[in-house]
Amino acid sequence: MKLAIMQPYFLPYIGYYQLIAAVDVFVVYDNIKYTKKGWINRNRMLVNGRDAMFSLPLKKDSDSLDVVQRELAADYSRERLLNQFKGAYSRAPHFGETFALLERIVSSEESNLFRYIHHSLVETCAHLCIDTEIRVSSGIGIDHSLKGQEKVLALCRAVGADTYINAIGGTELYSCEEFGVQGVELKFIKSGSCSYGQFGATFVPWLSIIDVLMFNSLDVVRECIVVNREII
């Protein structure tokens, strides 16, 4: 059984979904420290031919809290965020079906940051016909004080994984030998380039999955998720 584990990200790039589609079980961390300038509550979209940031505003709180302990700001305007997407992509060829997905995601009345992002992840996977089982880390019976490789191995044992697949950027974080001792094969996924037309301008890569969906049919995106990757 193949397992992958990641932090929660709001509408991440296509490589995140390639990783989910490559495994049988995907564990998303909720009991992990929120990183202030990371990608948990923000990502990039295309605005006038350039990349621009969009984000979920958060209630002011301690930087030491876990993601599941953070809340969206009381004045977070879901309508304003939807209007940002509409202004950027209303002329895109697949705006209609993609904006309908964004309405289901953004309009959620959930105020907890993790649960809001989890909802967006589930909705997007369903839209992409990715049927991987998604589990939340705190619901798995391990010692959650473990860190790094030891925590990953504990999660592998707990769910019965014999293969662990990580994003290619984590090659220096884990030891193939240590995983092998635990009876787990360590693999890495590398995303291939996925270029497409963006209003006829110079292509801006690795934007949010929303950009990919705005400019490509679902069939093309699904094929890219399954085919345009390498597991090594």
N, C-alpha and C positions, 0 to 999 in steps of 0.2 A: 504494500500500500504506500502510495506516494503522499508526502506531506510538505506543505510550505507554511511559513509563518511570516507575518509582516505587521508593521504598525498600521493603524488606520489612516488613510489619506482621503481627502475630499476630492472626488472626481479626478483621480490621478491619470497619468499617461498610460498609453496602451500596454506598455511592458508589465504593468501591475496585473492587468487582466490576462496577459499571456501566462504569467506565473500561476494565477488561479486556475486557468484552464488546463495547465500541465499536470495538476495533482488531483488526488481523490478527496483529500481533506485540506482545507485552508483555514489556519488559525489566525485570527486577528487579535492583536494585543489590545486589551482595554486597561489592564493594570500595569501600564508603562508610563514613565514620566513624560509629561507634555513638554515638547521642545518649542521654545518661543519663536525661533526663526526657521523652523523646519517646514515640512509640507503637509502637516496634519490638517490644518484648517484653511489652506490656500493652494492655489495652483495658477496656471497661466492659460490665457486664451488669446485669440488673434483680434487685434483692434487696429484698423487702418493699416494693415500689412505688417504690424509689429506685435511682438508678444507683450501682453499686459497682465498684471496680477489681478486675480479676484480672490476674495477671502470671506470667511465667516467671522464676524466680530464676536469677541468673547467678553464675558463679565470679568472685571478686574479681580484677580485672586492671586494666591501665592504661586510662584514659579515652581515650587516643589511638588505640586499636586500631580496625580496621575491623570491621564486623559479622561478617564471615566468620572473624575471628580470636577471636571471643568464644565461650565455652563455657557450657553450662547448669551450674548448681551441682550438685555431686556428691550433695547431699541433696535435690534436687528430687523431690518426691513426685507422681508422675503420678496416683496413686490419690486423693490429697488434692484435686488440681485437679478431677478428675472428680466427686468428691463435692460440691465447691462448685457445679458446674453442676447436679448432680442435686438438691441442696437448694434451689436457686433456681428450677428449672424442672420439677420432677417432675410438677406438675399442669397443665403447658401442653398444649394440644391436639395438638401435633406433637412431643411429647417423644421418643417412641420412635425415629423415624427420624433425628431430629437428634442424639440422644445416641449412636446407633450411629456417626454421622459423627465426633462428638467422641472416641469410643473409638478410632477408627482414627487420629485425629490425635494426641491426647494420649499414647497408648500407644506411640508411636514410640520406639525405643531410641536414636535419634540423639542425640548429646550436643552437637554443634556448633549454635550458635544459628541461623546462617543456614540450614543444611540442615534443621533442625527446622521453621523457619518456611516454607521453600520446600515441604517436604512437606505442611504444612497448607494452603498455597495451592493446590497441585496437587489435593489431595483435595477441597477445597471447590469448586473450579472443576468438577471431574468430577461432584460431587453436584448442582451447578447446571446441568449440561449446557453449560458454557461451553467451547468448543473452540479458543479462541485459543491460538496458539503462545506458550509461555512460555520466555524465554531468560534466561540469567544474564549480567550485564554483563561480568564478567571473561573470559568465553569469546568475546567479540567483539573482533576485531582492530583496536583503535584506540589512540591515545595516552591511556592512563588517567591521566596527570598533568593532563589538561585539566580545567577546572572549569566549572560552570554551563552557560550557553548554548552555549559552544564544545564542551563534552563531549556535550551533547544533539545538536547538529548533526553531530558526528562519528559518533555512533551512528546517526543517521538515514541518513547516507551509507553507512555500513558495511552496513546491512541493506536498503538500497534503498527507504527510505520516501519517499513524496511528500507525506504528511500526518502532522503530529505533533499529537496530542491531549493536552492537559494538564488537570489539575484546575483549576477556576475560580479557586482561591486563588492561582494562579501568574501571573495576568495581568500583574503588574508585573515579572516576572522576565525576560520574553522580548520580543524585538522582531519584529513581523510583517515589517518591512522586511528585517531580517537573514535571517530564514528564507526570505523570498521570493527574495533574492539567491542562496541556495543551492538554489533550486528546490523548497522545502518549504513547504506551506501550514500555517500555525499555527492550530489550533482549540482551543477550551476546552469542557469538559463541565461542566454544572451539574446537580446532582442535585435532583429535585423531592421534595417532602415525601412520606413514605410512612408514614401513620399506620395503626394497627391496635389492636385490643383487647389490653390487658395485664392480665389478671385483673380487669378492670372498674375499674382505678384510673386516675388521670390519666396520660395518655400521656407517656412519656419518650422523646424522639427520639434518633436517631443513636447508638444502642448498637451493639455488635458484631453482625455478621451472624448470630451464633448466636441473638440475641434475635428477629430477624426470622423465622428458620427455626422457632423454637419455637412461634410464634403464627400462622404462615401455612403453607398448603400449598405444596408445591414449585411447582406451576403458578402460583400467585399471586406467589411470589417471583421466578420467572423472568420473568413478565410485567412486574413492577415494574422489574427490572434492565434490560430492553430498552426499555420504553415510558416509564417515569417519569424521563426525563432529557432534557436539551436540549444540543445541540452548537452552539456559536456561534463 
